[in-house]
Amino acid sequence: MEKLKILFTFLTILFFYACSHKSAVRQTGDKDLTLQLVNISDRKVKGDISYAARIIPGKGKYSSAGKSLKESLMYRMDSCFYLEAGKQKVYSQLTQPVANGLSGAFEYLVTFDIDNFDEHKWNFVYQDKYLNQKRYTLKLAD
């Protein structure tokens, strides 16, 4: 019976440890578009910061998007993502579309090299060019 208690305690601690989310989803948006962001950086690597960014257009608003719009959202997003701190801007060094299998959502791996820039409280900025031309900003707590 004592071994069962120890095993149960160990499994409970393991369960709660596994459920703790270190990378919280940050989100902003409006009725036209939602931007979700998760920090996926390896804390051991200095200078590079990577994020998983998901763009979800408003319901029905862009469901009839033409082929050129969808193509632009897949292959022409390089200058849409950047980090900003005051007047400093750091554009992504890598913007890779991710095939997520979700209809009506676009997901990207976005990596920044901030090794040569001052340490700041950065803001993550998505400047839309294809859907509604609005700017979406998320304050980063990292």
Secondary structure, 3 states (H helix, E strand, C coil): CHHHHHHHHHHHHHHHHHHCCCCCCEEEECCCEEEEEEECCCCCCCCEEEEEEEEEECCCCCCCCCHHHHHHHHHCCCCCEEEEECCEEEECCEEEEECCCCCCCEEEEEEEECCCCCCCCCEEEEECCCCCCCEEEEECCC
